[in-house]
Amino acid sequence: MADKGARVVVADLQADKGEALAHEIGGVFVSVDVTNTEQIIDAVNTAADLGPLRALVNSAGIGWAQRTIGKDGEFESAHNLDAYRKVLAINLIGTFDCIRIAATAMSRNELTTTGERGAIVNMTSVAAFDGQIGQAAYSSSKGGVVGMTLPVARDLSAVGIRVNTVAPGLIDTPIYGEGEASEAFKAKLGESVLFPHRLGKPEELASMVIELLTNSYMNAEVVRVDGGIRMPPK
């Protein structure tokens, strides 16, 4: 986005990494917990002060792996509901909160030459469609983002704001670690991708986000960026 001339506000909880990235791209860092509406408003106001807020990329998220019931047949061993609520609070409700606050600010913008006031891209996951065993919380949170895409896009079309969602597959990020063992693990994962037989590159995912932000005819869509993978049950 910065390469396209945007003044970027990096909104995250990781201050050191966020500030370093903001400095690198000539942007601004704002500490934001997406479960805190006031912090979201502060970030949106910061963006508006830099110029009209025209784009939002929603990419905050956490995971949780746990089966629906335990092996011992005890109620206490069933899926942790507090964990389930936390995943939904961040991945689903946090995403919607960012949408509604950012879209409110965008609605005040002057129309562009293409008749738009802004564009929003949400980050979901192929787990929204191919949820694996133990992913009940994560998949339902990401499925909720998929489900809101069309109604929110229809709603915001009245003010010239487009809404799309990206569903990444296996993307090569620092979550996989570094070193020989990590590379071997990633290569093994890549074998399950239809084609090409590898993990996706961050820049390949980023290019789709940019396309959805800048292509005025893309609206209300959920696009998988996954090399054709369909995740197995486990």
MOVENUR-V179659 format. One record per pair of residues at least 4 apart in sequence whose ideal C-beta (glycine too) atoms are under 7 Angstrom apart, sorted by sequence separation. I is the first residue (numbers start at 1). GAP is how many residues later the second one is. If there is no record, write none. Layout:
I;GAP
I;GAP
This chain:
2;4
14;4
15;4
16;4
17;4
18;4
19;4
20;4
21;4
36;4
37;4
38;4
39;4
40;4
41;4
42;4
43;4
44;4
45;4
70;4
80;4
81;4
82;4
83;4
84;4
85;4
86;4
87;4
88;4
89;4
90;4
91;4
92;4
93;4
94;4
95;4
96;4
97;4
98;4
99;4
100;4
102;4
103;4
111;4
112;4
124;4
126;4
127;4
131;4
135;4
136;4
137;4
138;4
139;4
140;4
142;4
143;4
144;4
145;4
148;4
149;4
150;4
151;4
152;4
153;4
172;4
178;4
180;4
181;4
182;4
183;4
184;4
185;4
186;4
193;4
200;4
202;4
203;4
205;4
206;4
207;4
208;4
209;4
210;4
211;4
1;5
22;5
48;5
72;5
79;5
88;5
89;5
111;5
156;5
177;5
193;5
200;5
2;6
12;6
22;6
33;6
34;6
47;6
111;6
176;6
191;6
212;6
1;7
22;7
32;7
70;7
156;7
190;7
10;8
32;8
69;8
70;8
109;8
127;8
131;8
190;8
44;9
69;9
109;9
153;9
176;9
190;9
19;10
68;10
107;10
153;10
176;10
189;10
10;11
18;11
32;11
68;11
106;11
127;11
128;11
152;11
10;12
30;12
67;12
106;12
127;12
30;13
66;13
186;13
66;14
128;14
149;14
172;14
127;15
128;15
149;15
208;15
15;16
30;16
149;16
8;17
10;17
66;17
103;17
125;17
128;17
208;17
9;18
13;18
28;18
102;18
124;18
128;18
8;19
9;19
10;19
11;19
64;19
146;19
170;19
7;20
12;20
13;20
145;20
205;20
9;21
11;21
99;21
124;21
204;21
28;22
124;22
2;23
64;23
122;23
170;23
2;24
2;25
62;25
200;25
34;26
95;27
122;27
172;27
200;27
62;28
171;28
172;28
61;29
62;29
170;29
171;29
172;29
173;29
60;30
61;30
170;30
172;30
169;31
171;31
196;31
11;32
168;32
195;32
194;33
195;33
9;34
60;34
171;34
193;34
194;34
193;35
194;35
193;36
9;37
58;37
168;37
192;37
9;38
128;39
58;40
9;41
58;41
120;41
124;41
126;41
56;42
117;42
119;42
120;42
124;42
125;42
126;42
166;42
7;43
117;43
118;43
119;43
120;43
121;43
122;43
123;43
124;43
125;43
126;43
166;43
7;44
116;44
117;44
115;45
121;45
123;45
56;46
116;46
166;46
164;48
6;49
53;49
92;49
111;49
87;50
91;50
95;50
87;51
91;51
53;52
54;52
92;52
96;52
107;52
53;53
84;53
88;53
92;53
99;53
103;53
1;54
35;54
83;54
87;54
164;54
35;55
54;55
106;55
164;55
167;55
169;55
34;56
162;56
163;56
167;56
169;56
40;57
44;57
48;57
52;57
79;57
162;57
163;57
164;57
165;57
166;57
167;57
168;57
169;57
40;58
44;58
103;58
167;58
168;58
169;58
35;59
164;59
166;59
170;59
34;60
37;60
41;60
169;60
40;61
44;61
61;62
34;63
55;63
34;64
54;64
55;64
56;64
57;64
58;64
59;64
53;65
54;65
58;65
67;66
153;66
154;66
67;67
153;67
66;68
68;68
65;69
65;70
150;70
149;71
64;73
149;73
64;74
63;75
146;76
121;88
121;91
121;92
119;94
126;98
132;99
116;100
126;100
130;100
133;100
130;101
132;101
133;101
114;102
132;102
126;103
126;105
57;152
55;158
4;206
1;209
